Amino acid sequence: MKRRWQTAGILLALAFIFSGHTWRLDKPYQNRKALTAKDILGNPKYLAISYGGYRENSRALQPTVEQLKEDMKILAAMNIRVLRTYNTKLAEVANLLKAIRALKQEDPDFEMYIMLGAWIDCRRAHTNHPDHHHEDEEANAGEIQRAVDMASQYPDIVKIIAVGNEAMVHWAGSYYVQPWVILKYVNQLQALKKAGKLSKDLWITSSDNFASWGGGGAEYHLEDLTKLFKAVDYVSMHTYPMHDTHYNPAFWGNFEGEETLSDAAKMVAAMTRARDYAVSQYQSVAKYMKRLGIKKPIHIGETGWASACNGHYGTDGSKATDEYKEGLYYQMMREWTDRERIACFYFEAFDEIWKDAGNPGGSENHFGLFTIDGKAKYAIWDLVDKGIFEGLSRDGNPIVKTQGGNKATLLQQVPLPPVKQGKAAGH
């Protein structure tokens, strides 16, 4: 009897293997409990990243499902499991959901989840006369409805809806709205959850600058913001020390006492302060929310560092942007957020050259961990060394290191941070 069961077990295993499946010892087969935003946000096993799959210098050319599947395989190899994307009216978002579903059908163990952003504009946005006291109701309602439809169609993939992308911060002068607009749509989505028309486990938030979330001046400390804190499931805040190497450089450079450090140590010192600056902005939001007597998780919806710039942050400006400093910032932010169990939707996965199409050297085109043709920048050279990208490609290009993997060549292009007088702020 025992031998008969052994024979049956062998035959069953062989049938399973020849059906195209293999046993995985590192994680259980995907009959496990469906994960929620609460399970994945801040879990170091589920790294997050901001993602756009555009290859061209215009979003008129949308990435195909096959191109997006290529990207998903690359990111999954890096242990990226949560993506942030936005603009529901564009085909890229719909194609991305199709691509992930296809990969899940090909391999039931494949995991990729989405934080879906609905773009929100004021009335007459992106014109010479934006009206910041009224919203573009038709466009905004359309974004929200499409997000609802996608979350309903793909509940196994869409785990978060974010209302707006830097839609409340005042320096977004061409389109920002008042907090009541964001609150209105957050409340609508929460009502749909209560009514059972959206999953109760779907988390609702808004992705905005730290200042908009109360970490800035008193002009943001409005009653509607307090209501918004109470309405969201968590806070998604953005922090960009790189931009403040130009706009608010009190922390940036090499200061008194660092003259004798090696060049490498000088850059580590400068980038450590940049990381600490991001931490201070995170803490400013936490402190403001605590003042209000509200307790919600806070995660980082965006932060990043460009690898090149021909303007404010380049060699003729604050000397902040290059692949080496980008790599230091990425490593430091991942270490801090993993340790503190904060989700960090690092900006961004791949360069997107449409962002500043008229200026190829502009920093907005160079925030990716990969170049547009799939070369891995210094931040992730170690992953290439580990062989995790073997057999993967982007548009036919294998994943190789930038600069031919030559660190000495890379460092020749790295400017030292500016020398500053006195001690660094806060030190």
BELRANOR-V36768 format. One record per residue. RES is the residue in one letter. OMEGA is omega in whole degrees, -180 to 180 (999 if undefined). BURIAL is 1 if it has 16 or more other C-alpha atoms within 10 Angstrom, else 0. Layout:
RES OMEGA BURIAL
RES OMEGA BURIAL
This chain:
M -179 0
K -179 0
R 180 0
R 178 0
W 178 0
Q 179 0
T 178 0
A -180 0
G 179 0
I 180 0
L 179 0
L 179 0
A 179 0
L 178 0
A 180 0
F -178 0
I -177 0
F 175 0
S 177 0
G 180 0
H 173 0
T 176 0
W 175 0
R -179 0
L -174 0
D 177 0
K -176 0
P 176 0
Y -168 0
Q 164 0
N -176 0
R 179 0
K 178 0
A -178 0
L 178 0
T 176 1
A 180 1
K -179 1
D -169 0
I -177 1
L -178 1
G 177 1
N -176 1
P 176 1
K -179 0
Y -178 1
L -176 1
A 177 1
I 172 1
S -171 1
Y 167 1
G -174 1
G -174 1
Y -179 1
R -170 1
E -178 1
N 175 1
S 176 0
R 172 1
A 178 0
L -175 0
Q 177 1
P -179 1
T 177 1
V -179 1
E 177 0
Q -180 1
L 176 1
K 176 1
E -179 1
D -179 1
M 179 1
K 178 1
I -178 1
L 179 1
A 178 1
A 179 1
M -175 0
N 170 1
I -178 1
R -178 1
V -179 1
L 171 1
R 177 1
T -176 1
Y -174 1
N -175 1
T -178 1
K -178 1
L -176 0
A -178 1
E -178 1
V 178 1
A 179 0
N 179 1
L 178 1
L 177 1
K -179 1
A -180 1
I 178 1
R 179 1
A 179 1
L 177 1
K 178 0
Q 178 0
E -179 0
D -177 0
P 177 0
D -178 1
F -180 1
E 169 1
M -176 1
Y -173 1
I 163 1
M -171 1
L -178 1
G 174 1
A -178 1
W -179 1
I -179 1
D 169 1
C 176 1
R -180 1
R 178 1
A 176 1
H 172 0
T 178 0
N -176 0
H 178 0
P 180 1
D -174 1
H -180 1
H 178 0
H -179 1
E 169 1
D -168 1
E -178 0
E -179 0
A -178 0
N 178 1
A 177 1
G 177 1
E -178 1
I -179 1
Q 178 0
R 177 1
A 178 1
V -179 1
D -179 0
M 178 1
A 179 1
S -178 0
Q -176 0
Y -177 1
P 178 1
D -177 1
I -179 1
V -177 1
K -176 1
I 167 1
I 178 1
A -180 1
V 178 1
G 175 1
N -175 1
E -175 1
A -179 1
M -175 1
V -169 1
H 178 1
W 172 0
A -166 0
G -176 1
S -176 1
Y -169 1
Y -180 1
V 175 1
Q -178 1
P -178 1
W 179 1
V 179 1
I 180 1
L -180 1
K -176 0
Y 174 1
V 179 1
N 178 1
Q -179 0
L 178 1
Q 178 1
A 177 0
L 175 0
K -180 1
K -178 0
A 180 0
G -180 0
K 169 0
L 180 1
S 178 1
K -179 0
D 177 0
L 179 1
W -179 1
I 179 1
T 169 1
S -179 1
S -176 1
D 179 1
N -179 1
F -179 1
A -180 1
S 179 1
W 173 1
G -180 1
G 179 1
G -175 1
G -176 0
A -180 0
E 178 0
Y -173 1
H -175 1
L 179 0
E 180 0
D 176 1
L 176 1
T 177 1
K -180 0
L 175 1
F -178 1
K -173 1
A -176 1
V 175 1
D 173 1
Y -180 1
V 176 1
S -174 1
M -180 1
H 177 1
T -177 1
Y 176 1
P -179 1
M 180 1
H -178 1
D 168 1
T 175 1
H -170 1
Y -179 0
N -167 0
P -178 1
A -177 0
F -164 1
W 176 1
G 175 1
N -168 1
F 180 1
E 180 0
G -179 0
E -175 0
E -174 0
T 180 0
L 173 0
S 179 0
D -180 1
A -179 0
A 177 0
K -180 1
M 177 1
V 180 1
A -179 1
A -178 1
M 174 1
T 176 1
R 177 1
A 177 1
R 180 1
D 176 1
Y 176 1
A 178 1
V -179 1
S 177 0
Q 174 1
Y -179 1
Q 179 0
S 176 1
V 180 1
A -179 1
K -180 0
Y 179 1
M 178 1
K 177 0
R -180 0
L -178 0
G -178 0
I 179 0
K 177 0
K 173 0
P 175 0
I 176 1
H -176 1
I -179 1
G 175 1
E 162 1
T -179 1
G -177 1
W -178 1
A -180 1
S 179 1
A 177 1
C 176 1
N -177 0
G -172 0
H -170 1
Y -177 1
G -174 1
T 177 1
D 179 0
G -176 0
S 178 1
K -175 1
A -165 1
T 171 1
D -176 1
E -177 1
Y 180 1
K 175 1
E 180 1
G 178 1
L -179 1
Y 179 1
Y -179 1
Q -178 0
M -180 1
M 177 1
R -180 1
E -178 0
W -176 0
T 177 1
D -179 1
R -178 0
E -179 0
R 175 0
I 173 1
A 180 1
C 177 1
F -173 1
Y -179 1
F 6 1
E -175 1
A -176 1
F 172 1
D 176 1
E -170 1
I 175 1
W -172 1
K 176 1
D -170 1
A -178 0
G -176 0
N -176 0
P -180 1
G -179 1
G -175 1
S -177 1
E 180 1
N -167 1
H 180 1
F -174 1
G 168 1
L 174 1
F 171 1
T -178 1
I -179 1
D 171 1
G 175 1
K 179 1
A 178 1
K -172 1
Y -177 1
A -176 1
I 174 1
W -178 1
D 179 0
L 174 0
V 179 1
D -180 0
K 176 0
G -175 0
I -178 0
F -179 1
E -180 0
G 180 0
L -180 1
S 174 1
R -178 1
D 178 0
G -179 0
N 177 0
P -179 1
I 179 1
V -180 1
K 168 1
T 177 1
Q -177 0
G -179 0
G -177 1
N -177 0
K 180 0
A 178 0
T 179 0
L -175 1
L 177 0
Q -177 0
Q -174 0
V 178 1
P 175 1
L 175 1
P -178 1
P 177 0
V -178 0
K 177 0
Q 176 0
G -178 0
K 179 0
A 178 1
A 178 0
G -178 0
H 999 0
